[in-house]
Amino acid sequence: MTIQAHLVELERKHKTLEHELHEALVHLSTDDLQIVELKRRKLMVKDQIERLRHTGDTLH
């Protein structure tokens, strides 16, 4: 998988997690631990995107 393809996939995953987090926050019955986990996963994906972008910049 190319860096660009991997970036696209990570950005899609980040957007999906963002949507899941929004839905969880809208529903008051959502467990706080679930919200924390979604935020953690979203941040991890964001960090992966940033590292990959940095790696891609150094290759050019």
C-alpha positions in Angstrom: 0.0 0.0 0.0 1.4 3.4 -0.9 1.7 6.2 1.6 -1.0 8.1 -0.1 -3.4 5.2 0.0 -2.7 4.5 3.6 -3.3 8.2 4.4 -6.7 8.0 2.6 -7.6 4.9 4.6 -6.6 6.5 7.9 -8.5 9.7 7.1 -11.6 7.6 6.4 -11.1 5.8 9.7 -10.7 9.1 11.5 -13.9 10.5 10.0 -15.8 7.3 10.9 -14.6 7.6 14.5 -15.5 11.3 14.6 -19.0 10.3 13.5 -19.2 7.5 16.1 -18.1 9.9 18.8 -20.6 12.5 17.8 -23.4 9.9 17.9 -22.2 8.7 21.3 -22.2 12.2 22.7 -25.7 12.8 21.4 -27.1 9.8 23.1 -27.1 10.4 26.8 -27.2 6.6 27.6 -23.7 6.2 26.2 -21.2 4.9 28.7 -18.5 7.4 29.6 -15.8 4.7 29.1 -17.0 4.2 25.6 -16.7 7.9 24.9 -13.2 7.9 26.3 -12.3 4.9 24.2 -13.6 6.5 21.0 -11.6 9.7 21.8 -8.5 7.6 22.4 -8.8 5.7 19.1 -9.5 8.9 17.2 -6.4 10.6 18.6 -4.3 7.5 17.8 -5.5 7.6 14.2 -4.8 11.3 14.0 -1.3 10.7 15.4 -0.7 8.0 12.7 -1.9 10.4 10.0 0.5 13.1 11.2 3.5 10.7 11.4 2.7 9.4 7.9 2.4 12.9 6.5 5.7 13.7 8.1 7.3 10.6 6.7 5.9 11.4 3.2 7.3 14.9 3.4 10.8 13.7 4.2 10.7 11.3 1.2 10.0 14.1 -1.3 
